[in-house]
Amino acid sequence: MRTWQVERRKRTRHLIELGGLVVKAGIVDLTGDDRTTILGALIWIAEKLKGDQREQARAFWAARGKQAFDMDSATHVRTDR
């Protein structure tokens, strides 16, 4: 398999995993799959991460994410990257 094919498959898998997080968080159902709203929410998160309270937001969100993964560890494979 060519290098570009391997890289493309890795990227595709990464994007699918990120999409799965959006679904797992309930965002798709809560927004009625409104992609404009979902993108707006993601932009809001990015702006928070650019602000002066970046570390506090990251710590809070990381703790919430860890809690969610721990509660549903039977259906999620955790990998260190």
N, C-alpha and C positions, 0 to 999 in steps of 0.2 A: 504494500500500500504506500502511496506517495505521501511525502511529508505534509503537503497541503491538505490531503484528505484526512489525515490523522488530526491535524489542527482544527479542521472544520468540524469533525465529529466531537472533539473536545469542547469546542465553542457551543455546538448545538446542545450537548448534554448540559453544559453550564446554564444556558438560557432556559432549558426545560426545568432544571432544578429551581431556578429563580422564579419561574412562573408557578411552580408548585408551592412555593412559599406564599405567593399572593393568594392562591386558592386556600391554603392551610389557614391563613390568617382570617379567612372569611370575607375578604375584601370583594371578591367577585360577586358573591351572593348579596352582600350588603349594599353594593352599588348597582345591582341589576346588570352586571357586566358592562357598565358604562365606562368605556376606556378613557374618555375625556376626564371623568372624575378620578379614575385610578391614576392617570398620569399627573393630574393636578396634585393629588395627595403625595405622590412620589417626589414631585418637584418641591413641595412644602418640606418634606423630610430632608431633601438635599440642602435647602436653604437653612434649615435648623443646624445641619452639620457644618455649614460654613460660618455660623454665628459664634458669638462669644461663649455660649453655653454648650458648645460641641461635646465636650467630655461628659457633662452631666447627662445630656440626651443619649449619648452612646451607652453609657453605663446603665441607664434606666432601660433602654430598649434591649440591650444585651441580656439583662436580668430577666425581662419579660420573655424574650425568645428562648432562653435556657429553660425557663419554667415550662413553656409550652412544649419544647422538645422532650423534657423529662417526663411530662404527663402523658406523652404519646410515644414513648421510646420503642414500643413494640412495632410500630409501623414506619419508623425512620431509622435509616442507617446513618450513623454519624461518622464522618471521616475528617481527619485533620488535614488541612490544606495550607 
